[in-house]
Amino acid sequence: MRAVGLPALLLFLAACSATPDRPAATKTETATTGPELAPVADDIVARPDEKTVQLTFAAVGDMMLGTDYPQDHLPDDDGAGFLAAIAPILASVDLTFGNLEGVLVDGGTPAKKCSNPNACYLFRSPTRYAQHFVNAGFDALSLANNHARDFGEDGRSSTMLALSNAGIAHSGRAGDFASLQSRGLTIAFVAFSVTRNSNLLHDYALAAQTVTAQAMQHDIVVVSFHGGAEGRNTTRIPFAEEEYFGEPRGDVVRFARSMVDAGADFVFGHGPHVVRGMERYKDRLIAYSLGNFATYYGISVSDIKGIAPILMVTVDQQGRFVKGHVYSTVQIRPGGPQLDPEQRVLTLVRELSHADFGKPGLRFHADGEISATP
């Protein structure tokens, strides 16, 4: 596989021993790893030509295609066309990632108790909706967020099973990591949040050890995180610990940069329900929030809450940023995301990246392309 930085390596070796290599998967055959899976031989994956191989990922933010709890708010076509307008873009790359808000479960009783109805919502979609994500081109989804346990761990288990049966990998529950394969490279997908029984964002040392372990076993590591405060006034990054209704939501810059230090190659966030800026850190791209991408009734898409990017990122075989592209999308109810001819999210991300980081190491071009700057 590949080497990681000495500080991260020493931290990992001091804390735990490396876990066995995991089975890899292709674009059409993904696998979510767990301790019950047997190790595989190192020579199963053919080594690529390191001079030429590049990978292109697509990443999006929050998705919730409709809920049938407490009332039926599912789309009229049962969600079949909700992602249709942007599916060709999502399916055009090597691997596609996103964040699934809520659960995929048929029936069941909520486990979450809402002490503050103004800050508490429950989302439940039928298990058959897993096929909608397949049809749109998704390879792996994050189940690390504040709605992944709306119906308890049984609900998250149902979601994991529905996705696995559909051929989509997942990460989110503590110790749940995805291993995929593309172009002869192995890719780990690790999702973090501040949610109980999840890979914890705000346990920074443990998160770094986790990513270092995955970097020792994989060529490329992709990290997803659900963190930061929520609301239309949270586009700016405070560079500090954040809270939402008293719940700790982490210091997202500390987290994201420490993940790169530990061996991550691409880091993207979600959770604030609005977009945030991006930066290039140690030749790796960090996107701090990709906003609401595909959310049906139950999650507001008014004003800037309704615009979001499809972020494409190309990396080399070492995980270094090569180029990117922002496809601006907008949600207009009752429809799903569609391309935004005004490119509002591109303009907003460009402004936020420079406002928060001064020189983010990125140039945002008028056509949506992203290139590296000194």
Rosetta blueprint (number, residue, H / E / L):
1 M L
2 R L
3 A L
4 V L
5 G L
6 L H
7 P H
8 A H
9 L H
10 L H
11 L H
12 F H
13 L H
14 A H
15 A H
16 C L
17 S L
18 A L
19 T L
20 P L
21 D L
22 R L
23 P L
24 A L
25 A L
26 T E
27 K L
28 T L
29 E E
30 T L
31 A E
32 T E
33 T E
34 G L
35 P L
36 E L
37 L L
38 A L
39 P L
40 V L
41 A L
42 D H
43 D H
44 I H
45 V L
46 A L
47 R L
48 P L
49 D L
50 E L
51 K L
52 T L
53 V L
54 Q E
55 L E
56 T E
57 F E
58 A E
59 A E
60 V E
61 G E
62 D E
63 M E
64 M E
65 L L
66 G L
67 T E
68 D L
69 Y L
70 P L
71 Q L
72 D L
73 H E
74 L L
75 P L
76 D L
77 D L
78 D L
79 G L
80 A L
81 G L
82 F L
83 L L
84 A L
85 A L
86 I L
87 A H
88 P H
89 I H
90 L H
91 A L
92 S L
93 V L
94 D L
95 L E
96 T E
97 F E
98 G E
99 N E
100 L E
101 E L
102 G L
103 V E
104 L E
105 V L
106 D L
107 G L
108 G L
109 T L
110 P L
111 A L
112 K L
113 K L
114 C L
115 S L
116 N L
117 P H
118 N H
119 A H
120 C L
121 Y L
122 L L
123 F L
124 R E
125 S E
126 P L
127 T H
128 R H
129 Y H
130 A H
131 Q H
132 H H
133 F H
134 V H
135 N H
136 A H
137 G L
138 F L
139 D L
140 A E
141 L E
142 S E
143 L L
144 A L
145 N L
146 N L
147 H L
148 A L
149 R L
150 D L
151 F L
152 G H
153 E H
154 D H
155 G H
156 R H
157 S H
158 S H
159 T H
160 M H
161 L H
162 A H
163 L H
164 S H
165 N H
166 A H
167 G L
168 I L
169 A E
170 H E
171 S E
172 G L
173 R E
174 A L
175 G L
176 D L
177 F E
178 A E
179 S E
180 L E
181 Q E
182 S E
183 R L
184 G L
185 L E
186 T E
187 I E
188 A E
189 F E
190 V E
191 A E
192 F E
193 S E
194 V L
195 T L
196 R L
197 N L
198 S E
199 N L
200 L E
201 L L
202 H L
203 D L
204 Y H
205 A H
206 L H
207 A H
208 A H
209 Q H
210 T H
211 V H
212 T H
213 A H
214 Q H
215 A H
216 M H
217 Q H
218 H L
219 D L
220 I E
221 V E
222 V E
223 V E
224 S E
225 F E
226 H E
227 G L
228 G L
229 A L
230 E L
231 G L
232 R L
233 N L
234 T L
235 T L
236 R L
237 I L
238 P L
239 F L
240 A L
241 E L
242 E E
243 E E
244 Y E
245 F L
246 G L
247 E E
248 P E
249 R E
250 G E
251 D L
252 V H
253 V H
254 R H
255 F H
256 A H
257 R H
258 S H
259 M H
260 V H
261 D H
262 A H
263 G L
264 A L
265 D L
266 F E
267 V E
268 F E
269 G E
270 H E
271 G L
272 P L
273 H L
274 V L
275 V E
276 R L
277 G L
278 M E
279 E E
280 R E
281 Y E
282 K L
283 D L
284 R E
285 L E
286 I E
287 A E
288 Y L
289 S L
290 L E
291 G L
292 N E
293 F E
294 A E
295 T E
296 Y L
297 Y L
298 G L
299 I L
300 S L
301 V L
302 S L
303 D H
304 I H
305 K H
306 G H
307 I E
308 A E
309 P E
310 I E
311 L E
312 M E
313 V E
314 T E
315 V E
316 D E
317 Q L
318 Q L
319 G L
320 R L
321 F E
322 V E
323 K E
324 G E
325 H E
326 V E
327 Y E
328 S E
329 T E
330 V E
331 Q E
332 I L
333 R L
334 P L
335 G L
336 G L
337 P E
338 Q E
339 L E
340 D L
341 P L
342 E L
343 Q L
344 R H
345 V H
346 L H
347 T H
348 L H
349 V H
350 R H
351 E H
352 L H
353 S H
354 H H
355 A H
356 D H
357 F H
358 G L
359 K L
360 P L
361 G L
362 L E
363 R E
364 F E
365 H L
366 A L
367 D L
368 G L
369 E E
370 I E
371 S E
372 A E
373 T L
374 P L
